[in-house]
Amino acid sequence: MKKKIMAAVLCTSMLIPTVCVNAETSESDIKSAIEKAIEWKADKDSPFYGIGSYSSDFYIMALNRMGKNYDYSRYLAGLDGVAAGYGEEHNASSMQRTVLATIASGGDPRNVGGRDLVADGIYYRDNVSPLGKEGADGYSWGLIALDSKSFETPEWALSNRNDILAGILSHQNTNGSFDDSVYSTAVAITALAPYYETSGAYTITQNQTGYVIDLSPKDAVEDALNYLSAEQDKDGDWGDLESTAMTVIALDTLGVNADSDGRFVAKNGSAVDGLMQYQQKDGGFSTGKGKSNSEATSLAVCALTSHLRKLQNKATFFNFDVNDSVVFETPAPTKVQSSNNTSNKTSSSTSKSNTTTKTTTKPKTTKPKTTTKPKTTTKVTGTMKPTKTASPMESSSPKPSLTPRPTKKPALVGPVEMPGPMPSFEPNEALPQEKGHHDRKSGGAAVAIVSIVAVLCLAAIAVVLYLGKTKKFEGKGIFKYLAPKKKKKNEIYKAKQHRRTEQHRRYEEREKFKKRRKFDKRRR
């Protein structure tokens, strides 16, 4: 009986460290990581010098969903030039990202820079270029942008929501992924999440196999989740920050806790832990192993904001219909503020990191209430293929001509250039060395043990080599294999050496003779 009790106690003690390692990340940890990333962005990169870029657009979305104060009107003014410069050669996903950035900046994407980007980039895109030219991403980001403010598709639309949904599903492979990409799979889940509970299947032609199958959004999402779970690394990430951050956003949009769901808690941490390990000591995020960069930091801030909104039961990250932003105590810093208040930011960041501790008790999380779902044109039932249906035409969306648009488009404006040279920023004083999220496990003891073992092994090797040279152990046991091989000094060896020496001597004599003849010729 005593042996059974001791065995139970030992098993319980072995489980305790596992529970501590897999404890959920607290809100204070996430807020602290976000604040450090915002400080890094304020010091190293200004969104106003990259308006319309991947980095700046996602950063503006994150600031909006956090409720940060910012000069959104200035950013919106820059997007006018970006929208006017889009032509047929540009990817649809770039226009769809600008739709989301325009909404985050307080504008109307149906009238930005004289363009209706919702029509040109989504439901009327097929007029100039296929919406699925980029694969699943073109369909997925189009549906995310279309549902972000529940935009209606007019009766003259070339692609309604059913068409876009069928386009997404057609890009799912047999292993559950979309286009064999973790990033594209996460984006597709984000787009399909509002339709997860809808009944009925879509009759689609699978791009990978060419088979005609019936597939529902729910089945597609479940297969995609199984694929993501199988591809997760032991540290909780998916090999790079972009894939990891987008997966966290997808899980939050679907209502799955990326920090506690067993399917996404790996050996050394959860999906949120895997994201946090990419944050560097300077506060920025890196794509992989390297220095902090702007694009990685922007997307990481979006993912952390998405998870923070889930913990606080807010609407999903891309649901701009609900304006329930997370309010922070301090406003987002600008370039001017960062140059004047650098010391204050550093001290506040240090104090937050010192007071933040990770607890083993999981915070209370509840599934967020389902927000208003984007309106679909028709509910699909059975296995019938969805058909296009008419939707009320909005007065603010002008009807384009039915003839193809001319191929000549205005030149791309791109990121707006600000007057004067770009200012150079001196690096701030180094932040205090603090323990980051990717250093949660103390490795000091392990390093010390490895060092001691290495020293002992080297000492043992030195002793063995020394004893092998002594007469007492020479040629005995293992030492006979350590003794250096002696050269055979026999008659054959001596003959070979003599032959080589004689050949070398004759060669030198010939060379001297040749030089002598050349010298004599020159004298004559």
LODO-864913 format. One record per residue (C-alpha): residue in one letter; x, y, z. Coordinates in steps of 0.5 Angstrom, whole numbers, padded with zeros to 4 digits, always signed. Example, Ala and Ser with C-alpha at 12.3 -4.5 7.8 and 13.67 -1.06 7.14 Angstrom:
A+0025-0009+0016;S+0027-0002+0014;
***
This chain:
M+0000+0000+0000;K+0006+0005+0002;K+0009+0003-0005;K+0003+0005-0009;I+0002+0012-0005;M+0009+0014-0006;A+0008+0012-0014;A+0002+0016-0014;V+0006+0022-0011;L+0012+0021-0015;C+0007+0022-0021;T+0003+0028-0019;S+0010+0031-0018;M+0012+0030-0025;L+0006+0033-0027;I+0006+0040-0024;P+0012+0042-0028;T+0008+0041-0034;V+0002+0045-0032;C+0007+0051-0030;V+0010+0051-0037;N+0003+0051-0041;A+0000+0056-0036;E-0004+0061-0040;T-0001+0068-0042;S-0004+0073-0038;E-0007+0080-0041;S-0002+0084-0037;D+0003+0080-0041;I+0000+0081-0048;K-0001+0088-0046;S+0006+0089-0044;A+0009+0086-0051;I+0004+0090-0055;E+0007+0097-0051;K+0014+0095-0053;A+0012+0093-0060;I+0009+0100-0061;E+0015+0103-0058;W+0020+0100-0063;K+0015+0102-0068;A+0015+0109-0066;D+0023+0109-0065;K+0025+0106-0072;D+0019+0106-0077;S+0013+0111-0078;P+0007+0109-0082;F+0007+0115-0086;Y+0013+0114-0090;G+0010+0107-0092;I+0003+0109-0093;G-0001+0103-0097;S+0005+0098-0095;Y+0004+0091-0092;S+0007+0094-0086;S+0004+0100-0085;D-0003+0098-0087;F-0003+0092-0082;Y-0001+0097-0076;I-0006+0102-0077;M-0011+0096-0077;A-0008+0094-0070;L-0008+0101-0067;N-0016+0102-0069;R-0018+0095-0066;M-0014+0097-0060;G-0017+0104-0059;K-0011+0108-0060;N-0011+0115-0061;Y-0007+0117-0068;D-0007+0121-0074;Y-0012+0117-0078;S-0014+0123-0082;R-0007+0124-0085;Y-0006+0116-0086;L-0013+0116-0090;A-0011+0122-0094;G-0005+0118-0097;L-0009+0112-0098;D-0013+0117-0104;G-0006+0117-0108;V-0005+0109-0107;A-0012+0107-0109;A-0012+0112-0115;G-0005+0108-0117;Y-0008+0101-0117;G-0008+0098-0124;E-0010+0091-0127;E-0003+0089-0126;H-0003+0089-0118;N-0005+0084-0114;A-0013+0084-0112;S-0010+0082-0105;S-0007+0089-0105;M-0013+0093-0106;Q-0017+0088-0101;R-0012+0090-0096;T-0013+0098-0097;V-0020+0097-0096;L-0019+0094-0089;A-0014+0100-0088;T-0019+0105-0091;I-0024+0103-0086;A-0019+0103-0080;S-0017+0110-0082;G-0025+0112-0082;G-0026+0112-0089;D-0031+0109-0094;P-0027+0104-0099;R-0033+0105-0104;N-0030+0112-0105;V-0023+0113-0104;G-0018+0116-0109;G-0024+0116-0114;R-0024+0109-0114;D-0029+0104-0111;L-0024+0099-0108;V-0030+0094-0106;A-0032+0093-0113;D-0025+0094-0117;G-0022+0089-0112;I-0027+0084-0110;Y-0034+0083-0113;Y-0032+0086-0120;R-0025+0084-0120;D-0026+0078-0125;N-0028+0084-0131;V-0020+0085-0131;S-0017+0079-0128;P-0019+0073-0124;L-0020+0074-0117;G-0017+0067-0116;K-0011+0069-0120;E-0007+0069-0113;G-0010+0062-0111;A-0014+0062-0104;D-0011+0068-0102;G-0015+0073-0107;Y-0021+0069-0105;S-0020+0069-0098;W-0018+0076-0097;G-0023+0079-0101;L-0029+0075-0097;I-0025+0078-0091;A-0026+0085-0093;L-0033+0084-0096;D-0035+0082-0089;S-0031+0087-0085;K-0037+0092-0086;S-0042+0087-0089;F-0042+0090-0096;E-0048+0088-0100;T-0046+0086-0107;P-0050+0089-0112;E-0054+0086-0118;W-0049+0087-0123;A-0044+0084-0119;L-0039+0078-0122;S-0038+0075-0116;N-0043+0074-0110;R-0041+0071-0103;N-0043+0064-0106;D-0038+0065-0111;I-0033+0067-0107;L-0034+0062-0102;A-0034+0056-0107;G-0027+0059-0110;I-0024+0059-0103;L-0026+0051-0102;S-0024+0049-0109;H-0017+0051-0107;Q-0017+0046-0101;N-0012+0040-0102;T-0013+0033-0099;N-0009+0034-0093;G-0013+0040-0091;S-0009+0045-0093;F-0010+0051-0097;D-0005+0051-0103;D+0000+0047-0098;S+0001+0053-0094;V+0000+0055-0087;Y-0001+0062-0088;S-0006+0061-0094;T-0009+0056-0089;A-0010+0061-0083;V-0013+0066-0088;A-0018+0061-0091;I-0020+0059-0084;T-0021+0067-0082;A-0025+0068-0088;L-0029+0062-0087;A-0030+0063-0080;P-0037+0067-0080;Y-0040+0061-0085;Y-0038+0055-0080;E-0045+0054-0077;T-0048+0055-0084;S-0052+0049-0087;G-0051+0046-0094;A-0045+0044-0098;Y-0042+0047-0104;T-0041+0043-0111;I-0034+0045-0113;T-0028+0042-0117;Q-0022+0041-0113;N-0016+0044-0116;Q-0011+0039-0114;T-0015+0033-0116;G-0020+0036-0121;Y-0025+0032-0118;V-0032+0035-0117;I-0034+0034-0109;D-0039+0037-0105;L-0036+0041-0099;S-0039+0045-0093;P-0035+0051-0090;K-0035+0047-0083;D-0032+0041-0086;A-0027+0045-0089;V-0025+0048-0083;E-0025+0042-0079;D-0020+0039-0084;A-0016+0045-0084;L-0015+0045-0076;N-0013+0038-0077;Y-0007+0040-0082;L-0005+0046-0077;S-0005+0042-0071;A+0000+0037-0075;E+0004+0042-0077;Q+0005+0046-0071;D+0013+0045-0068;K+0014+0043-0061;D+0015+0051-0059;G+0008+0052-0061;D+0010+0056-0067;W+0009+0054-0075;G+0017+0056-0077;D+0016+0063-0078;L+0012+0069-0075;E+0008+0071-0081;S+0005+0064-0081;T+0004+0063-0073;A+0001+0070-0073;M-0004+0069-0078;T-0006+0062-0075;V-0007+0066-0068;I-0012+0071-0071;A-0015+0065-0075;L-0016+0061-0068;D-0019+0067-0065;T-0024+0069-0070;L-0026+0062-0070;G-0027+0062-0063;V-0022+0057-0061;N-0017+0059-0055;A-0010+0059-0058;D-0007+0059-0051;S-0011+0053-0048;D-0014+0049-0054;G-0011+0042-0053;R-0010+0041-0061;F-0005+0047-0061;V-0001+0046-0054;A+0005+0043-0056;K+0011+0040-0052;N+0014+0047-0050;G+0008+0052-0051;S+0002+0054-0054;A+0001+0058-0061;V+0001+0064-0057;D+0007+0062-0053;G+0010+0061-0060;L+0008+0068-0063;M+0011+0071-0057;Q+0018+0068-0058;Y+0019+0072-0064;Q+0019+0078-0060;Q+0027+0081-0059;K+0030+0085-0053;D+0029+0092-0057;G+0021+0090-0057;G+0020+0089-0064;F+0019+0082-0067;S+0023+0078-0072;T+0021+0074-0078;G+0025+0068-0076;K+0032+0068-0073;G+0035+0075-0074;K+0033+0083-0072;S+0027+0086-0071;N+0023+0088-0077;S+0017+0093-0079;E+0013+0088-0083;A+0014+0082-0077;T+0012+0087-0072;S+0006+0090-0075;L+0003+0083-0076;A+0005+0081-0069;V+0001+0087-0066;C-0005+0085-0070;A-0005+0078-0067;L-0004+0080-0060;T-0009+0085-0061;S-0014+0079-0064;H-0012+0075-0058;L-0013+0080-0053;R-0020+0082-0056;K-0022+0075-0055;L-0020+0075-0048;Q-0024+0081-0046;N-0030+0078-0050;K-0030+0083-0056;A-0032+0082-0063;T-0027+0079-0068;F-0021+0083-0070;F-0023+0084-0078;N-0031+0085-0075;F-0031+0093-0076;D-0038+0093-0076;V-0037+0093-0068;N-0033+0099-0065;D-0032+0096-0059;S-0024+0097-0059;V-0020+0095-0053;V-0018+0102-0049;F-0011+0102-0047;E-0009+0107-0041;T-0004+0111-0045;P-0005+0113-0053;A+0000+0111-0058;P+0006+0115-0059;T+0008+0119-0065;K+0015+0121-0068;V+0015+0127-0064;Q+0012+0124-0058;S+0017+0119-0058;S+0023+0123-0058;N+0021+0128-0052;N+0019+0122-0048;T+0023+0116-0049;S+0026+0116-0042;N+0019+0116-0039;K+0017+0110-0044;T+0023+0106-0042;S+0022+0107-0035;S+0014+0105-0035;S+0016+0099-0040;T+0021+0096-0035;S+0016+0097-0029;K+0011+0093-0033;S+0016+0087-0034;N+0018+0087-0027;T+0011+0086-0024;T+0008+0082-0030;T+0008+0074-0027;K+0006+0068-0031;T+0001+0064-0026;T-0001+0057-0027;T-0008+0059-0026;K-0012+0059-0032;P-0016+0066-0033;K-0023+0065-0034;T-0025+0065-0041;T-0031+0065-0044;K-0033+0064-0052;P-0035+0071-0055;K-0042+0072-0057;T-0043+0071-0064;T-0043+0078-0067;T-0047+0080-0073;K-0046+0075-0079;P-0045+0078-0086;K-0051+0078-0090;T-0050+0072-0095;T-0054+0072-0101;T-0057+0065-0101;K-0057+0060-0096;V-0055+0054-0099;T-0058+0047-0098;G-0057+0040-0100;T-0052+0039-0105;M-0054+0044-0110;K-0049+0049-0113;P-0050+0056-0111;T-0053+0061-0116;K-0052+0068-0116;T-0058+0072-0113;A-0059+0079-0113;S-0058+0084-0108;P-0061+0091-0107;M-0056+0096-0110;E-0053+0101-0106;S-0054+0108-0108;S-0046+0110-0106;S-0044+0104-0111;P-0044+0107-0118;K-0045+0102-0123;P-0040+0100-0128;S-0040+0100-0135;L-0041+0092-0138;T-0036+0093-0143;P-0029+0091-0141;R-0025+0097-0138;P-0019+0100-0142;T-0012+0097-0141;K-0009+0103-0140;K-0009+0105-0132;P-0006+0111-0129;A+0001+0110-0126;L+0002+0107-0119;V+0003+0112-0114;G+0005+0108-0109;P+0007+0110-0102;V+0006+0117-0101;E+0013+0121-0101;M+0013+0126-0095;P+0016+0133-0096;G+0024+0134-0094;P+0029+0128-0093;M+0027+0123-0088;P+0029+0124-0081;S+0035+0120-0078;F+0033+0117-0072;E+0039+0116-0067;P+0038+0109-0063;N+0035+0110-0056;E+0039+0108-0050;A+0039+0100-0049;L+0033+0097-0045;P+0035+0094-0039;Q+0036+0086-0040;E+0030+0083-0038;K+0028+0076-0039;G+0023+0075-0045;H+0018+0071-0046;H+0022+0066-0051;D+0027+0065-0045;R+0021+0063-0040;K+0025+0057-0038;S+0031+0058-0034;G+0037+0055-0038;G+0043+0057-0033;A+0043+0050-0029;A+0043+0046-0036;V+0049+0050-0038;A+0053+0049-0032;I+0051+0042-0032;V+0053+0041-0039;S+0060+0045-0038;I+0062+0041-0032;V+0061+0034-0036;A+0065+0037-0042;V+0071+0039-0037;L+0071+0032-0034;C+0071+0029-0041;L+0077+0033-0043;A+0080+0031-0037;A+0079+0024-0038;I+0082+0024-0045;A+0088+0028-0043;V+0089+0023-0037;V+0088+0017-0042;L+0093+0020-0047;Y+0098+0021-0042;L+0098+0014-0039;G+0099+0011-0046;K+0106+0014-0047;T+0108+0011-0040;K+0112+0005-0041;K+0108+0002-0035;F+0102+0002-0040;E+0105+0002-0047;G+0102-0003-0051;K+0097-0006-0046;G+0090-0006-0047;I+0086+0000-0050;F+0093+0004-0050;K+0096+0000-0056;Y+0091+0003-0060;L+0093+0010-0058;A+0100+0009-0059;P+0103+0012-0065;K+0104+0008-0071;K+0112+0008-0072;K+0115+0008-0079;K+0118+0001-0081;K+0125+0002-0082;N+0127-0004-0086;E+0131-0005-0092;I+0126-0004-0097;Y+0124+0003-0094;K+0131+0005-0094;A+0132+0003-0102;K+0125+0007-0103;Q+0128+0013-0099;H+0135+0013-0103;R+0131+0012-0110;R+0127+0019-0108;T+0133+0022-0106;E+0137+0020-0112;Q+0132+0023-0117;H+0131+0029-0113;R+0139+0030-0114;R+0139+0029-0121;Y+0133+0034-0122;E+0137+0039-0119;E+0143+0038-0123;R+0139+0038-0129;E+0136+0045-0127;K+0143+0048-0126;F+0145+0046-0132;K+0140+0049-0136;K+0141+0055-0132;R+0148+0055-0134;R+0147+0054-0141;K+0142+0060-0141;F+0147+0064-0138;D+0153+0062-0143;K+0148+0064-0149;R+0147+0071-0146;R+0154+0072-0145;R+0156+0070-0152;
***
